[in-house]
Amino acid sequence: MSKRMVICITGASGAVYGYRLLQVLTSMDFNIDLVVSSSGWVVLKQELDVTKHKILEEFPQVRIIPEKDIASPIASGSRLINYRGVLVTPCSMSTLAHIANGTNQNLIHRVCEVALKERVPLLLLVREAPYSLVHLENMLKVARAGAIVLPASPGFYHRPKSLAEIIDFVVGKVLDSLRIEHNLYRRWKEE
Ligand SMILES: Cc1cc2nc3c(=O)[nH]c(=O)nc-3n(C[C@H](O)[C@H](O)[C@H](O)COP(=O)(O)O)c2cc1C
C-alpha cells in the first residue's frame, strides 16, 4: 500500500486538523506532498502561528508545493494514481465550490479534479457554519462524484477531556475514511 499522501490546507477555520495530520501521517512514515492556499497560510498563522518555515523545519518528509505550480507531478493522473489519497483538511466553501463545478484556479482544485477522475480517494473536511443551500448542493455534487465529505464536527461519545482529544477524534475519522489504522480515539464500546 502506497505511503504517499497529498494534503491540501485551505482557508477554512480548523488549520489544526491539517497540521495534526502532518504530525500523525509523518509519524507513520508517510511522505506528504503539501499544498496550502494563500488563505490557508493566513489561517495557519492566525490560528496556530505556523509558517512555511516551521513546517519545513519540523517535517523533513513533507514537500511543500506552491498552489500556483500547476505543472507539478501531482497535477497529472499518471502520478497521482500512486498516492494513497488526497486530503483537503480543512476545506473552505470556496475550494468546495471549485471542486464541485470543475473550475480549476489553482493546484488544489486541479489535484482534486484528478483524484475524482482517477478514482484516487478524495476526502474533504468541510467547515462552515451554518451551511447555505449553495454549500449543501456543492457537497452533494462532490459526494455524487465520489468524494468523501467529512464535516469538521467531533463526536463526544468517547468523553474527550481535552482539546487535543477533540481534534484527534476528527483526525481519526479522516484516517478511518481511508482505512488507515490508528489509536487516536477510543471507539464505541472499546475498552
Ligand atoms: C481566520 C479565517 C477563518 C475563515 N474560516 C472559514 C471557514 O471556516 N470556512 C470557509 O469556507 N471560509 C473561511 N474563511 C474564508 C476563506 O479563507 C476564503 O473564502 C478564501 O477565499 C478561501 O480560499 P481557498 O479556498 O483558496 O483557501 C476564513 C477566513 C479567515 C481569514
The ligand as an SDF file (V2000), in Angstrom:
LIG
                    3D

 31 33  0  0  0  0  0  0  0  0999 V2000
   -9.4940   33.3720   10.0480 C   0  0  0  0  0  0  0  0  0  0  0  0
  -10.3460   32.9610    8.8630 C   0  0  0  0  0  0  0  0  0  0  0  0
  -11.2410   31.9200    9.0260 C   0  0  0  0  0  0  0  0  0  0  0  0
  -12.0290   31.5150    7.9430 C   0  0  0  0  0  0  0  0  0  0  0  0
  -12.8840   30.4570    8.1200 N   0  0  0  0  0  0  0  0  0  0  0  0
  -13.5690   29.9730    7.0770 C   0  0  0  0  0  0  0  0  0  0  0  0
  -14.3600   28.7900    7.2410 C   0  0  0  0  0  0  0  0  0  0  0  0
  -14.4550   28.2080    8.3070 O   0  0  0  0  0  0  0  0  0  0  0  0
  -14.9800   28.3040    6.1290 N   0  0  0  0  0  0  0  0  0  0  0  0
  -14.8780   28.8950    4.9030 C   0  0  0  0  0  0  0  0  0  0  0  0
  -15.4380   28.3770    3.9410 O   0  0  0  0  0  0  0  0  0  0  0  0
  -14.1460   30.0310    4.7210 N   0  0  0  0  0  0  0  0  0  0  0  0
  -13.4850   30.5820    5.7800 C   0  0  0  0  0  0  0  0  0  0  0  0
  -12.7170   31.7140    5.6140 N   0  0  0  0  0  0  0  0  0  0  0  0
  -12.7330   32.4020    4.3180 C   0  0  0  0  0  0  0  0  0  0  0  0
  -11.8060   31.7700    3.2850 C   0  0  0  0  0  0  0  0  0  0  0  0
  -10.4750   31.8430    3.7310 O   0  0  0  0  0  0  0  0  0  0  0  0
  -11.9670   32.4940    1.9380 C   0  0  0  0  0  0  0  0  0  0  0  0
  -13.2530   32.2220    1.4010 O   0  0  0  0  0  0  0  0  0  0  0  0
  -10.9100   32.1530    0.9430 C   0  0  0  0  0  0  0  0  0  0  0  0
  -11.1530   32.8140   -0.2660 O   0  0  0  0  0  0  0  0  0  0  0  0
  -10.8150   30.6580    0.6810 C   0  0  0  0  0  0  0  0  0  0  0  0
   -9.8410   30.4380   -0.3070 O   0  0  0  0  0  0  0  0  0  0  0  0
   -9.1980   28.9780   -0.5230 P   0  0  0  0  0  0  0  0  0  0  0  0
  -10.3400   28.0390   -0.6480 O   0  0  0  0  0  0  0  0  0  0  0  0
   -8.4110   29.1170   -1.7770 O   0  0  0  0  0  0  0  0  0  0  0  0
   -8.3290   28.7080    0.6540 O   0  0  0  0  0  0  0  0  0  0  0  0
  -11.9240   32.1700    6.6890 C   0  0  0  0  0  0  0  0  0  0  0  0
  -11.0180   33.2120    6.5440 C   0  0  0  0  0  0  0  0  0  0  0  0
  -10.2380   33.6180    7.6210 C   0  0  0  0  0  0  0  0  0  0  0  0
   -9.2610   34.7500    7.4320 C   0  0  0  0  0  0  0  0  0  0  0  0
  1  2  1  0
  2  3  1  0
  2 30  2  0
  3  4  2  0
  4  5  1  0
  4 28  1  0
  5  6  2  0
  6  7  1  0
  6 13  1  0
  7  8  2  0
  7  9  1  0
  9 10  1  0
 10 11  2  0
 10 12  1  0
 12 13  2  0
 13 14  1  0
 14 15  1  0
 14 28  1  0
 15 16  1  0
 16 17  1  0
 16 18  1  0
 18 19  1  0
 18 20  1  0
 20 21  1  0
 20 22  1  0
 22 23  1  0
 23 24  1  0
 24 25  2  0
 24 26  1  0
 24 27  1  0
 28 29  2  0
 29 30  1  0
 30 31  1  0
M  END
$$$$
